[in-house]
């Protein structure tokens, strides 16, 4: 691995999975903290295992072709990369079975989504590792009900291996080590991660997907404060 840069003062947050709660809460955090910007990237409003997402990042976020995306379980799916475009490729009237979600129309929205992806990938790859905190969470309440099946529960688990994978993937993408934070819950993380500065444990919320704004704000503030102190000590 390359030499670790001095941690910077965080001015941007960007999500790296694994589901919609990360994007939602980073947006709320940027609204609450004037000094912070939320940079919406390709992983926002998607769903995927940590293995699939970290591999995609390490490859430099290669794009998809029109024939790559197929309908699966009522959502757009990229089988080659094992990525779910959970809220992508939708248009027109909202689906009758889900008033919050518009109908899946992959062919009709392909040009729009290709353009959106290209724009978001460019923004993501231009991020500065010195001022960006990359955030991953597996804390969304409905992960094991609406996203992963019972036989896929292991894909929603946070471990030391997953943490190392993301650090390596981001370093491969940006050419230097990055600042990363992980938000999890005790029933979705291996023992031994407690007490780490880069991991937040929050209480389970089994019913919803958005998460608790107050708790997320507290934990992101805590992580930023620790990084700022580390910068002062090293600098």
GIVEN-V39877 format. One record per residue. N is the residue number from 1. SS is DSSP state (H for helix, E for strand, L for the rest). OMEGA is omega as a letter, one per 30 degrees, with the letter a starting at -180 (999 if undefined). NEAR is the number of other C-alpha atoms within 10 Angstrom. Layout:
n-><N;N>
ss-><SS;SS>
omega-><OMEGA;OMEGA>
near-><NEAR;NEAR>
//
This chain:
n-><1;2;3;4;5;6;7;8;9;10;11;12;13;14;15;16;17;18;19;20;21;22;23;24;25;26;27;28;29;30;31;32;33;34;35;36;37;38;39;40;41;42;43;44;45;46;47;48;49;50;51;52;53;54;55;56;57;58;59;60;61;62;63;64;65;66;67;68;69;70;71;72;73;74;75;76;77;78;79;80;81;82;83;84;85;86;87;88;89;90;91;92;93;94;95;96;97;98;99;100;101;102;103;104;105;106;107;108;109;110;111;112;113;114;115;116;117;118;119;120;121;122;123;124;125;126;127;128;129;130;131;132;133;134;135;136;137;138;139;140;141;142;143;144;145;146;147;148;149;150;151;152;153;154;155;156;157;158;159;160;161;162;163;164;165;166;167;168;169;170;171;172;173;174;175;176;177;178;179;180;181;182;183;184;185;186;187;188;189;190;191;192;193;194;195;196;197;198;199;200;201;202;203;204;205;206;207;208;209;210;211;212;213;214;215;216;217;218;219;220;221;222;223;224;225;226;227;228;229;230;231;232;233;234;235>
ss-><L;L;L;L;L;L;L;L;L;L;L;E;E;E;E;L;L;L;L;H;H;H;H;H;H;H;H;H;H;H;H;H;L;L;L;L;E;E;L;L;L;L;L;L;L;L;E;E;L;H;H;H;H;H;H;H;H;H;L;L;L;L;L;L;L;H;H;H;E;E;E;E;L;L;E;E;E;E;L;L;L;L;E;E;E;L;L;L;L;E;E;E;E;E;L;L;L;L;L;L;L;E;E;E;L;H;H;H;H;H;H;H;H;H;H;H;H;H;H;H;H;H;H;H;H;L;L;L;L;L;L;E;E;E;E;E;E;L;L;L;L;L;H;H;H;H;H;L;L;H;H;H;H;H;H;H;L;E;L;H;H;H;H;H;H;H;H;H;H;H;H;H;H;H;L;L;L;L;E;E;E;E;E;E;L;H;H;H;E;L;L;L;L;L;L;L;L;L;E;E;E;L;L;L;L;L;L;L;L;L;L;L;H;H;H;H;H;H;H;H;H;H;H;H;H;H;H;H;H;H;H;H;H;H;L>
omega-><l;a;a;l;l;l;l;l;a;l;a;l;a;a;l;l;g;a;a;a;l;a;a;a;l;l;l;l;l;l;a;a;a;a;a;l;l;l;a;a;a;a;l;l;l;l;a;l;l;l;a;a;a;l;l;l;a;l;a;l;l;a;a;l;a;a;a;a;a;l;l;l;l;a;l;a;l;a;a;a;a;a;l;l;a;a;l;l;l;a;l;a;l;a;a;a;l;a;a;a;l;a;l;a;a;a;a;a;a;a;l;a;l;l;l;a;a;l;a;l;l;l;a;a;l;l;l;l;a;a;a;l;l;a;l;l;l;a;a;a;a;a;a;l;a;a;l;l;a;a;l;a;a;l;a;a;l;a;l;l;l;l;l;l;a;l;a;a;a;l;l;a;a;l;l;a;a;l;a;l;a;l;a;l;a;a;l;a;l;l;l;l;l;l;l;l;a;l;l;l;l;a;l;l;a;a;a;l;a;a;a;a;a;a;l;l;l;a;l;l;a;a;l;l;l;l;l;l;l;l;a;a;a;a;999>
near-><10;9;7;10;12;16;22;21;18;22;18;20;26;25;30;29;26;27;28;22;26;30;28;18;20;26;19;16;22;18;13;12;12;9;10;17;18;21;21;19;21;23;28;25;21;22;25;24;23;24;16;16;24;23;18;18;22;19;13;15;20;12;11;14;10;12;10;13;21;15;15;11;9;10;19;23;23;17;12;10;16;15;19;25;22;21;17;22;23;23;15;10;11;14;14;10;9;9;10;9;16;18;20;22;16;21;13;12;14;18;13;11;16;16;10;14;18;17;13;18;18;13;14;19;15;10;16;15;24;18;16;23;27;22;22;26;24;24;31;25;18;15;21;17;12;10;18;17;12;9;8;12;15;13;18;24;18;26;16;12;9;15;19;11;18;23;20;20;22;24;19;17;18;18;13;17;22;26;22;22;23;22;21;23;21;16;13;18;19;13;11;9;17;13;9;10;14;20;22;23;20;16;13;16;15;14;11;13;18;17;21;14;14;11;14;19;18;12;19;21;14;15;21;18;14;14;21;15;14;15;14;13;8;8;9>
//
